[in-house]
Amino acid sequence: MFFRVVGQIGDVEIIAVGSAIRELPRLRKLYGKGRWRKLKGCALIELSDGSVVKAELHWYEAHGYEKKELKLKRFLEN
């Protein structure tokens, strides 16, 4: 499903850090070394059909790297 984030991501929480991330070896191989974290947050997103909804998003990031592999997890009520 294609989507884009409209505005800022809020209510950001850390889900996992370092070796607690199951995908850590793949992240390091693909993007490089760093203190990787898996985070979640809520944001307004625009779907491919043009509708705007609030959703929970998950992603990975490390110092010096922008958000990687942004995933839509579920829709939230406005």
N, CA, C and O of each residue as an XYZ file, in Angstrom:
312
protein
N       0.843     -1.166      0.000
C       0.000      0.000      0.000
C       0.896      1.239      0.000
O       1.779      1.375      0.847
N       0.668      2.125     -0.938
C       1.444      3.350     -1.029
C       0.842      4.423     -0.117
O      -0.376      4.588     -0.059
N       1.700      5.140      0.586
C       1.250      6.254      1.414
C       2.392      7.249      1.564
O       3.556      6.931      1.319
N       2.023      8.479      1.977
C       3.051      9.462      2.313
C       2.615     10.173      3.586
O       1.425     10.387      3.820
N       3.586     10.529      4.391
C       3.319     11.184      5.667
C       2.987     12.646      5.411
O       3.696     13.341      4.682
N       1.897     13.102      6.022
C       1.461     14.495      5.910
C       1.727     15.137      7.270
O       1.067     14.782      8.246
N       2.662     16.059      7.362
C       2.985     16.691      8.637
C       4.059     15.919      9.389
O       4.900     15.243      8.798
N       4.003     16.042     10.710
C       5.022     15.430     11.554
C       4.503     14.180     12.244
O       3.298     14.001     12.421
N       5.444     13.312     12.633
C       5.109     12.105     13.382
C       5.168     12.445     14.866
O       6.164     12.992     15.339
N       4.110     12.125     15.598
C       4.045     12.419     17.025
C       3.955     11.152     17.857
O       3.886     10.049     17.314
N       3.955     11.309     19.177
C       3.871     10.183     20.125
C       4.920      9.117     19.827
O       4.618      7.924     19.835
N       6.144      9.545     19.566
C       7.219      8.627     19.191
C       7.693      7.849     20.419
O       7.947      8.426     21.477
N       7.808      6.530     20.257
C       8.298      5.641     21.313
C       9.342      4.706     20.727
O       9.242      4.296     19.571
N      10.344      4.370     21.529
C      11.347      3.391     21.124
C      10.799      2.006     21.441
O      10.361      1.745     22.561
N      10.825      1.121     20.451
C      10.358     -0.250     20.641
C      11.523     -1.162     21.000
O      11.411     -1.986     21.908
N      12.645     -1.016     20.289
C      13.803     -1.875     20.510
C      15.077     -1.121     20.158
O      15.067     -0.208     19.333
N      16.189     -1.523     20.805
C      17.493     -0.902     20.573
C      18.541     -1.992     20.416
O      18.510     -2.997     21.127
N      19.468     -1.795     19.487
C      20.613     -2.686     19.329
C      20.233     -4.126     19.048
O      19.442     -4.399     18.145
N      20.795     -5.054     19.822
C      20.615     -6.484     19.559
C      19.186     -6.965     19.785
O      18.862     -8.093     19.415
N      18.322     -6.148     20.379
C      16.911     -6.518     20.537
C      16.158     -6.414     19.211
O      15.024     -6.882     19.112
N      16.764     -5.815     18.199
C      16.152     -5.705     16.872
C      16.485     -6.961     16.084
O      17.657     -7.264     15.859
N      15.462     -7.689     15.666
C      15.674     -8.932     14.917
C      16.340     -8.686     13.574
O      17.071     -9.548     13.085
N      16.107     -7.541     12.974
C      16.626     -7.214     11.650
C      17.991     -6.523     11.690
O      18.438     -6.014     10.663
N      18.653     -6.490     12.817
C      19.897     -5.732     12.976
C      20.986     -6.120     11.966
O      21.568     -5.225     11.354
N      21.289     -7.404     11.764
C      22.329     -7.730     10.771
C      21.996     -7.231      9.363
O      22.876     -6.757      8.644
N      20.731     -7.338      8.977
C      20.318     -6.863      7.656
C      20.429     -5.342      7.553
O      20.875     -4.825      6.528
N      20.027     -4.621      8.606
C      20.134     -3.162      8.608
C      21.583     -2.714      8.471
O      21.892     -1.798      7.708
N      22.458     -3.362      9.210
C      23.885     -2.999      9.146
C      24.476     -3.299      7.779
O      25.287     -2.529      7.265
N      24.071     -4.414      7.193
C      24.587     -4.772      5.872
C      24.075     -3.805      4.806
O      24.823     -3.405      3.913
N      22.808     -3.435      4.901
C      22.182     -2.583      3.897
C      22.568     -1.116      4.036
O      22.866     -0.458      3.039
N      22.565     -0.589      5.279
C      22.736      0.851      5.493
C      24.038      1.228      6.209
O      24.472      2.375      6.110
N      24.662      0.305      6.917
C      25.892      0.600      7.632
C      25.738      0.478      9.135
O      24.635      0.312      9.657
N      26.870      0.565      9.819
C      26.865      0.441     11.274
C      26.270      1.681     11.913
O      26.232      2.754     11.311
N      25.816      1.518     13.118
C      25.226      2.619     13.864
C      24.461      2.070     15.045
O      24.296      0.857     15.175
N      23.998      2.941     15.894
C      23.174      2.533     17.038
C      21.721      2.518     16.571
O      20.986      3.492     16.738
N      21.328      1.394     15.982
C      20.005      1.268     15.379
C      18.931      1.161     16.435
O      19.114      0.524     17.472
N      17.804      1.796     16.155
C      16.624      1.743     17.017
C      15.396      1.505     16.160
O      15.305      1.979     15.027
N      14.453      0.760     16.723
C      13.152      0.605     16.078
C      12.189      1.489     16.845
O      12.096      1.407     18.069
N      11.463      2.348     16.108
C      10.558      3.302     16.742
C       9.152      3.173     16.187
O       8.928      2.604     15.119
N       8.205      3.726     16.953
C       6.834      3.808     16.465
C       6.282      5.174     16.805
O       6.731      5.819     17.752
N       5.295      5.615     16.019
C       4.664      6.892     16.253
C       3.380      7.003     15.444
O       3.057      6.127     14.642
N       2.658      8.087     15.667
C       1.381      8.326     14.985
C       1.509      9.547     14.086
O       2.190     10.516     14.421
N       0.841      9.484     12.938
C       0.883     10.606     11.999
C      -0.313     10.546     11.067
O      -0.955      9.507     10.911
N      -0.596     11.687     10.449
C      -1.576     11.714      9.376
C      -0.859     11.277      8.108
O       0.239     11.746      7.810
N      -1.489     10.377      7.368
C      -0.902      9.909      6.117
C      -1.916     10.067      4.995
O      -3.126     10.017      5.214
N      -1.397     10.257      3.798
C      -2.249     10.310      2.614
C      -2.083      8.999      1.861
O      -0.969      8.625      1.493
N      -3.186      8.305      1.632
C      -3.165      7.034      0.912
C      -3.175      7.274     -0.587
O      -3.405      8.394     -1.044
N      -2.928      6.222     -1.346
C      -2.861      6.345     -2.801
C      -4.173      6.804     -3.425
O      -4.164      7.353     -4.527
N      -5.308      6.593     -2.743
C      -6.594      7.050     -3.277
C      -6.895      8.512     -2.919
O      -7.943      9.036     -3.295
N      -5.977      9.171     -2.194
C      -6.124     10.578     -1.851
C      -6.725     10.848     -0.483
O      -6.751     11.998     -0.045
N      -7.211      9.817      0.204
C      -7.799     10.027      1.527
C      -6.697     10.215      2.574
O      -5.615      9.637      2.466
N      -6.993     11.030      3.584
C      -6.039     11.316      4.659
C      -6.578     10.696      5.943
O      -7.706     10.978      6.349
N      -5.766      9.846      6.584
C      -6.164      9.147      7.804
C      -5.024      9.190      8.815
O      -3.871      9.430      8.457
N      -5.359      8.955     10.083
C      -4.348      8.870     11.131
C      -3.931      7.401     11.251
O      -4.776      6.506     11.230
N      -2.630      7.164     11.376
C      -2.130      5.794     11.405
C      -0.931      5.654     12.338
O      -0.249      6.630     12.654
N      -0.692      4.420     12.768
C       0.511      4.095     13.539
C       1.569      3.627     12.548
O       1.298      2.788     11.689
N       2.774      4.175     12.673
C       3.884      3.850     11.784
C       5.041      3.272     12.589
O       5.245      3.649     13.743
N       5.792      2.364     11.992
C       7.015      1.828     12.576
C       8.151      2.090     11.600
O       7.942      2.083     10.386
N       9.364      2.322     12.125
C      10.524      2.552     11.276
C      11.797      2.309     12.076
O      11.764      2.153     13.297
N      12.928      2.280     11.357
C      14.251      2.144     11.960
C      15.007      3.442     11.737
O      14.816      4.112     10.722
N      15.868      3.798     12.691
C      16.770      4.922     12.474
C      17.991      4.768     13.366
O      17.954      4.088     14.392
N      19.067      5.411     12.952
C      20.316      5.427     13.708
C      20.917      6.809     13.567
O      20.547      7.564     12.668
N      21.841      7.141     14.451
C      22.501      8.440     14.387
C      23.172      8.595     13.026
O      23.949      7.738     12.606
N      22.870      9.682     12.350
C      23.449      9.937     11.040
C      22.647      9.367      9.888
O      22.991      9.595      8.729
N      21.591      8.632     10.179
C      20.731      8.059      9.139
C      19.318      8.591      9.327
O      18.851      8.749     10.455
N      18.647      8.863      8.230
C      17.252      9.291      8.323
C      16.372      8.059      8.559
O      16.872      6.937      8.637
N      15.082      8.274      8.670
C      14.141      7.173      8.876
C      14.263      6.180      7.728
O      14.278      6.569      6.560
N      14.350      4.915      8.061
C      14.467      3.858      7.055
C      13.306      2.896      7.205
O      12.881      2.586      8.318
N      12.796      2.425      6.081
C      11.781      1.376      6.016
C      10.526      1.715      6.821
O      10.108      0.951      7.692
N       9.944      2.849      6.523
C       8.712      3.295      7.169
C       7.587      2.326      6.816
O       7.336      2.058      5.641
N       6.903      1.797      7.850
C       5.846      0.807      7.640
C       4.549      1.276      8.277
O       4.553      1.808      9.387
N       3.459      1.082      7.588
C       2.130      1.363      8.102
C       1.678      0.132      8.877
O       1.595     -0.961      8.316
N       1.384      0.305     10.177
C       0.985     -0.821     11.000
C      -0.512     -0.931     11.187
O      -1.070     -2.023     11.079
N      -1.181      0.198     11.469
C      -2.639      0.148     11.626
C      -3.208      1.557     11.533
O      -2.516      2.553     11.744
N      -4.496      1.601     11.209
C      -5.201      2.878     11.156
C      -5.747      3.194     12.530
O      -6.169      2.294     13.256
N      -5.744      4.475     12.898
C      -6.258      4.932     14.182
C      -7.458      5.825     13.945
O      -7.628      6.377     12.857
N      -8.286      5.965     14.959
C      -9.433      6.847     14.838
C      -8.976      8.292     14.984
O      -8.107      8.586     15.805
N      -9.548      9.192     14.203
C      -9.198     10.604     14.287
C      -9.767     11.107     15.544
O      -9.615     12.286     15.862
